[in-house]
Amino acid sequence: MVINYNQFHTLASFTFARYRFDMDWFDRLQLFSPWDYGAITLLFGSWVIIGYLIESPPKTRPSVSVLMAQYRRDWMVQMITRQPRIFDAQILATLRQGTSFFASATMIAIGGCLALFGNMEHFIGVAEDLTLEADPTIVWEIKVLVLLIFLANGFLKFVWSNRLFGYCAVLMAAVPNDPENPLGPTRASKAGEINITAARGFNRGLRSVYFALASTVWLLGAGALIVAVAFTCLVLLRREFASQSRAVLLWPEDSQP
């Protein structure tokens, strides 16, 4: 009987603790309005959809990223006969510096967000002065956590892009200097595809930064976040599908503009 009672008491305590934990999270979720849920769904949904449209656009209207991918392949083909290849090394070094800069910047931003969790009172005071709302601490913490998710994703994409550009450098160095060597075109093609993959990761990191900036507006309310997401999507779509740089890339190769 004693054993059965102890087992029953342990099971009851565990069930009560789990029920209390679930109720605590249910109560916390009720702190957000339907507008908040709609805005955060729009934020993450737009992030995924915009990324898909840019990387897999209609064949009749390619994005700048897709157009540049072919130029990256052509770059590696031209590199086979270029002597010396200092120019190619300088270009690749510049690309790696860009990834390193943004990786460092996002790491600093992540550190700043983590520091906010240790000094939420001052942060909440400033936020309440801007919004004129007195929300519980957990609401502000979740809003900062969403920002942290985008920054962390951007950091990981920039780091991986930097590593892939390093792989590309090794493959470029492995391309034979002799244009007649049959390994030249094959290894140049491999270097081109790795370069494209690295650029894709870099662009994904940049989009994460764009939407991280948009998520900060959630501190002002759900309506402000919806406006910020719409503006971010318009900026990204214009730069990929209606920018002057895209028009230049589409100039005919056999004529002058």
C-alpha positions as CSV (number, residue, x, y, z in Angstrom):
1,M,0.0,0.0,0.0
2,V,2.8,2.4,0.8
3,I,4.5,1.7,-2.5
4,N,1.2,2.2,-4.4
5,Y,0.5,5.4,-2.5
6,N,4.0,6.8,-3.3
7,Q,3.6,5.9,-6.9
8,F,0.2,7.5,-7.0
9,H,1.5,10.6,-5.3
10,T,4.5,10.9,-7.7
11,L,2.2,10.5,-10.7
12,A,-0.3,13.0,-9.4
13,S,2.5,15.5,-8.7
14,F,3.9,15.1,-12.2
15,T,0.4,15.4,-13.8
16,F,-0.3,18.6,-11.8
17,A,3.1,20.1,-12.7
18,R,2.5,19.4,-16.3
19,Y,-1.0,20.8,-16.2
20,R,0.3,23.9,-14.5
21,F,3.0,24.3,-17.1
22,D,0.5,24.0,-19.9
23,M,-1.8,26.5,-18.2
24,D,1.0,28.9,-17.7
25,W,1.8,28.8,-21.4
26,F,-1.9,29.0,-22.3
27,D,-2.2,32.1,-20.2
28,R,0.9,33.6,-21.8
29,L,-0.4,33.0,-25.3
30,Q,-3.6,34.9,-24.3
31,L,-1.5,38.0,-23.8
32,F,-1.3,38.4,-27.6
33,S,-4.2,39.6,-29.7
34,P,-5.4,38.0,-32.9
35,W,-3.7,40.9,-34.7
36,D,-0.4,39.8,-33.2
37,Y,-0.8,36.2,-34.3
38,G,-1.8,37.4,-37.8
39,A,1.2,39.8,-38.0
40,I,3.7,37.2,-36.9
41,T,2.2,34.6,-39.3
42,L,2.6,37.2,-42.1
43,L,6.2,37.8,-41.1
44,F,7.4,34.2,-41.2
45,G,5.1,33.4,-44.2
46,S,6.4,36.3,-46.2
47,W,10.0,35.4,-45.4
48,V,9.5,31.8,-46.7
49,I,7.5,32.8,-49.8
50,I,9.7,35.7,-50.8
51,G,12.7,33.4,-50.6
52,Y,11.0,30.8,-52.8
53,L,10.0,33.4,-55.4
54,I,13.5,34.8,-55.6
55,E,15.3,31.5,-55.9
56,S,12.6,29.8,-58.1
57,P,11.1,32.6,-60.2
58,P,9.0,32.1,-63.3
59,K,11.2,31.3,-66.4
60,T,9.7,34.3,-68.2
61,R,10.8,36.7,-65.4
62,P,14.0,35.6,-63.7
63,S,15.3,37.4,-60.6
64,V,18.6,39.1,-60.3
65,S,19.9,36.2,-58.2
66,V,19.1,33.8,-61.0
67,L,20.6,36.0,-63.7
68,M,23.8,36.4,-61.7
69,A,24.1,32.7,-61.3
70,Q,24.8,32.3,-65.0
71,Y,27.5,35.0,-64.9
72,R,29.2,33.2,-62.1
73,R,29.4,30.1,-64.3
74,D,30.8,32.2,-67.1
75,W,33.3,33.7,-64.7
76,M,34.8,30.2,-64.0
77,V,34.9,29.4,-67.7
78,Q,36.9,32.6,-68.4
79,M,39.2,31.8,-65.5
80,I,40.5,28.7,-67.2
81,T,42.4,30.8,-69.8
82,R,43.1,33.8,-67.7
83,Q,46.8,34.2,-66.8
84,P,47.6,35.1,-64.1
85,R,44.6,34.5,-62.0
86,I,45.2,37.3,-59.5
87,F,42.1,39.1,-60.6
88,D,39.9,36.1,-59.8
89,A,41.5,35.7,-56.4
90,Q,40.8,39.3,-55.6
91,I,37.2,39.0,-56.5
92,L,36.7,35.9,-54.4
93,A,38.5,37.6,-51.5
94,T,36.1,40.5,-51.7
95,L,33.1,38.2,-51.6
96,R,34.5,36.4,-48.5
97,Q,35.1,39.8,-46.8
98,G,31.4,40.6,-47.4
99,T,30.3,37.4,-45.7
100,S,32.7,38.0,-42.8
101,F,31.5,41.5,-42.3
102,F,27.8,40.5,-42.1
103,A,28.6,37.5,-39.9
104,S,30.4,39.8,-37.4
105,A,27.6,42.3,-37.6
106,T,24.9,39.8,-36.9
107,M,27.0,38.3,-34.0
108,I,27.2,41.7,-32.4
109,A,23.4,42.1,-32.8
110,I,22.8,38.7,-31.3
111,G,24.9,39.7,-28.3
112,G,22.9,42.9,-28.0
113,C,19.6,41.0,-28.0
114,L,20.9,38.6,-25.3
115,A,22.0,41.5,-23.2
116,L,18.5,42.9,-23.4
117,F,17.2,39.8,-21.4
118,G,19.4,40.9,-18.6
119,N,18.2,44.5,-18.5
120,M,14.6,44.2,-19.6
121,E,13.3,46.9,-17.2
122,H,15.1,49.7,-18.9
123,F,14.2,48.3,-22.3
124,I,10.5,47.9,-21.3
125,G,10.5,51.5,-20.0
126,V,11.6,52.8,-23.4
127,A,9.2,50.6,-25.3
128,E,6.2,51.6,-23.2
129,D,7.1,55.3,-23.7
130,L,6.9,54.6,-27.5
131,T,3.8,52.5,-27.5
132,L,1.9,53.8,-24.4
133,E,1.1,50.2,-23.5
134,A,2.0,48.3,-20.3
135,D,2.4,44.7,-21.4
136,P,3.9,42.0,-19.2
137,T,7.6,41.3,-19.4
138,I,7.1,37.9,-21.2
139,V,5.5,39.8,-24.2
140,W,8.6,41.9,-24.7
141,E,10.8,38.9,-24.3
142,I,9.0,37.0,-27.0
143,K,9.2,40.0,-29.3
144,V,12.9,40.2,-28.8
145,L,13.2,36.4,-29.3
146,V,11.6,36.6,-32.7
147,L,14.2,39.2,-33.7
148,L,16.9,36.9,-32.3
149,I,15.6,34.0,-34.5
150,F,16.1,36.0,-37.7
151,L,19.5,37.2,-36.6
152,A,20.7,33.7,-35.7
153,N,19.5,32.4,-39.0
154,G,21.3,35.2,-40.8
155,F,24.5,34.5,-38.9
156,L,24.5,30.8,-39.7
157,K,23.9,31.6,-43.4
158,F,26.7,34.1,-43.6
159,V,29.1,31.7,-41.9
160,W,28.2,28.9,-44.2
161,S,28.5,31.2,-47.2
162,N,32.0,32.2,-46.1
163,R,33.0,28.5,-45.8
164,L,31.6,27.7,-49.3
165,F,33.5,30.6,-50.8
166,G,36.6,29.0,-49.3
167,Y,35.7,25.7,-50.9
168,C,35.3,27.6,-54.2
169,A,38.8,29.1,-53.8
170,V,40.3,25.6,-53.4
171,L,38.5,24.4,-56.5
172,M,39.7,27.4,-58.5
173,A,43.2,26.7,-57.4
174,A,42.8,23.1,-58.6
175,V,41.9,24.1,-62.1
176,P,44.9,23.2,-64.3
177,N,46.8,26.1,-65.9
178,D,46.8,24.3,-69.2
179,P,43.6,25.1,-71.2
180,E,44.0,21.9,-73.1
181,N,43.8,19.8,-69.9
182,P,40.4,17.9,-69.9
183,L,40.1,18.5,-66.1
184,G,39.9,22.3,-66.6
185,P,36.3,22.6,-67.7
186,T,35.0,20.0,-65.2
187,R,36.7,21.6,-62.2
188,A,35.7,25.1,-63.3
189,S,32.1,23.9,-63.5
190,K,32.3,22.6,-60.0
191,A,33.8,25.9,-58.8
192,G,31.0,27.8,-60.5
193,E,28.3,25.7,-58.8
194,I,29.9,26.0,-55.4
195,N,30.2,29.8,-56.0
196,I,26.4,29.9,-56.8
197,T,25.6,28.0,-53.7
198,A,27.7,30.3,-51.5
199,A,26.0,33.3,-53.1
200,R,22.6,31.7,-52.4
201,G,23.5,31.3,-48.7
202,F,24.7,34.9,-48.6
203,N,21.4,36.2,-50.1
204,R,19.4,34.2,-47.6
205,G,21.4,35.7,-44.8
206,L,20.6,39.2,-46.2
207,R,16.9,38.4,-46.4
208,S,17.0,37.3,-42.7
209,V,18.6,40.7,-41.9
210,Y,15.8,42.5,-43.8
211,F,13.1,40.6,-41.9
212,A,14.9,41.0,-38.6
213,L,14.7,44.8,-39.1
214,A,11.0,44.4,-39.9
215,S,10.4,42.3,-36.8
216,T,11.8,45.1,-34.6
217,V,8.7,47.2,-35.6
218,W,6.6,44.7,-33.7
219,L,7.6,46.6,-30.6
220,L,5.3,49.3,-31.8
221,G,2.3,47.0,-32.3
222,A,0.9,44.4,-34.7
223,G,-0.3,47.0,-37.2
224,A,3.1,48.5,-37.4
225,L,4.6,45.0,-38.0
226,I,2.1,44.3,-40.9
227,V,3.1,47.6,-42.5
228,A,6.8,46.8,-42.0
229,V,6.5,43.3,-43.5
230,A,4.6,44.7,-46.6
231,F,7.3,47.3,-47.1
232,T,10.1,44.8,-46.7
233,C,8.5,42.5,-49.3
234,L,8.1,45.4,-51.8
235,V,11.7,46.4,-51.4
236,L,12.9,42.8,-52.0
237,L,10.6,42.2,-54.9
238,R,11.6,45.5,-56.6
239,R,15.3,44.8,-56.2
240,E,15.0,41.3,-57.6
241,F,12.4,41.8,-60.3
242,A,12.1,45.6,-61.2
243,S,15.5,47.2,-60.4
244,Q,17.8,49.1,-62.7
245,S,20.5,46.5,-62.1
246,R,18.2,43.7,-63.4
247,A,17.5,45.8,-66.6
248,V,21.2,46.1,-67.2
249,L,21.7,42.3,-66.8
250,L,19.0,41.8,-69.5
251,W,20.7,44.0,-72.1
252,P,21.3,42.1,-75.3
253,E,24.9,40.8,-75.4
254,D,25.3,41.6,-79.1
255,S,24.4,45.3,-79.0
256,Q,25.2,48.4,-77.0
257,P,22.6,50.0,-74.7
